[in-house]
């Protein structure tokens, strides 16, 4: 079975290299479809992040766990990052919220998640 999968993947990879300009060209239709739904996806992700933030705050208020507070903070930062990014694109040419600022938000979100993951429970 392993040999069959190895032969199959090597065939598909070589087929892709022969007929495509680059190895990731098979993703192009997915990328083009994502452009069509980009606005709706952004709104959905924004509301889901706000919903998860609300759920995590509700869980924190019930359990009073510092881990849940850190997770809530991470989801809040995620929501704020998305909101600032969308406002920046809508009301300015997208130059206020630079990739460096986005990276700082990403770092803080990951730090909150890592601390929550390794913090001892109460």
C-alpha positions as CSV (number, residue, x, y, z in Angstrom):
1,X,0.0,0.0,0.0
2,X,2.8,2.4,0.8
3,X,4.5,1.7,-2.5
4,X,1.2,2.4,-4.3
5,X,0.8,5.7,-2.5
6,X,4.4,6.7,-3.2
7,X,4.0,5.9,-6.9
8,X,0.6,7.7,-7.0
9,X,2.0,10.9,-5.4
10,X,5.2,10.9,-7.5
11,X,3.0,10.5,-10.6
12,X,0.7,13.3,-9.6
13,X,3.7,15.6,-8.7
14,X,5.5,14.9,-11.9
15,X,2.3,15.3,-13.9
16,X,1.9,18.7,-12.3
17,X,5.4,19.7,-13.0
18,X,5.1,18.7,-16.7
19,X,1.9,20.5,-17.5
20,X,1.9,23.4,-15.1
21,X,4.0,26.5,-14.9
22,X,4.6,26.0,-11.1
23,X,3.9,23.2,-8.7
24,X,1.1,25.1,-7.0
25,X,-0.9,25.8,-10.1
26,X,-3.5,23.2,-9.1
27,X,-4.5,25.6,-6.3
28,X,-5.4,28.4,-8.8
29,X,-9.1,27.6,-9.1
30,X,-9.5,27.5,-5.4
31,X,-7.7,30.9,-5.1
32,X,-9.9,32.4,-7.8
33,X,-13.0,31.1,-6.1
34,X,-11.8,32.6,-2.8
35,X,-11.6,36.1,-4.5
36,X,-15.3,35.9,-5.4
37,X,-16.4,35.2,-1.9
38,X,-13.7,37.3,-0.1
39,X,-16.1,40.0,1.3
40,X,-18.6,37.5,2.7
41,X,-15.8,35.3,4.2
42,X,-14.3,38.4,5.9
43,X,-17.6,39.3,7.5
44,X,-18.2,35.7,8.6
45,X,-14.7,35.4,10.1
46,X,-15.2,38.7,11.9
47,X,-18.5,37.6,13.4
48,X,-17.3,34.2,14.3
49,X,-14.3,35.7,16.1
50,X,-16.6,38.0,18.0
51,X,-18.9,35.0,18.9
52,X,-16.0,32.9,20.1
53,X,-14.7,35.9,22.2
54,X,-18.2,36.2,23.8
55,X,-18.4,32.4,24.5
56,X,-14.9,32.4,26.1
57,X,-15.8,35.5,28.3
58,X,-19.0,33.7,29.3
59,X,-17.0,30.6,30.2
60,X,-14.5,32.8,32.2
61,X,-17.3,34.4,34.2
62,X,-18.6,31.0,35.0
63,X,-15.3,29.3,35.9
64,X,-13.1,32.2,36.9
65,X,-10.1,30.5,35.3
66,X,-7.1,32.5,34.3
67,X,-6.6,30.3,31.3
68,X,-10.0,31.2,30.0
69,X,-9.2,34.9,30.5
70,X,-6.0,34.5,28.4
71,X,-8.0,32.7,25.7
72,X,-10.6,35.4,25.8
73,X,-7.9,38.0,25.4
74,X,-6.4,36.2,22.5
75,X,-9.8,36.0,20.7
76,X,-10.4,39.7,21.5
77,X,-7.1,40.6,19.9
78,X,-7.9,38.5,16.9
79,X,-11.3,40.3,16.5
80,X,-9.6,43.7,16.9
81,X,-6.9,42.8,14.4
82,X,-9.5,41.8,11.8
83,X,-11.7,44.9,12.6
84,X,-8.7,47.3,12.2
85,X,-7.6,45.6,9.0
86,X,-11.1,45.9,7.4
87,X,-11.5,49.5,8.5
88,X,-8.1,50.3,7.2
89,X,-8.9,48.9,3.8
90,X,-12.3,50.5,3.6
91,X,-11.5,54.0,4.8
92,X,-7.8,54.4,3.8
93,X,-5.7,52.9,1.1
94,X,-4.6,50.2,3.4
95,X,-1.4,51.8,4.5
96,X,-2.2,52.4,8.2
97,X,-2.3,48.8,9.4
98,X,1.1,47.6,8.1
99,X,2.3,44.0,7.9
100,X,4.5,44.8,10.8
101,X,1.6,45.9,13.0
102,X,-0.3,42.7,11.9
103,X,2.7,40.6,12.9
104,X,2.7,42.3,16.4
105,X,-1.0,41.3,16.8
106,X,-0.3,37.8,15.6
107,X,2.6,37.5,18.1
108,X,0.5,38.7,21.0
109,X,-2.3,36.3,20.1
110,X,0.1,33.4,20.0
111,X,1.7,34.4,23.3
112,X,-1.7,34.4,25.0
113,X,-2.6,31.0,23.6
114,X,0.8,29.5,24.6
115,X,0.6,30.9,28.1
116,X,-3.0,29.6,28.4
117,X,-1.8,26.2,27.1
118,X,1.0,25.8,29.6
119,X,-0.5,27.6,32.6
120,X,-1.4,25.3,35.4
121,X,-5.1,25.1,36.0
122,X,-6.6,26.6,39.2
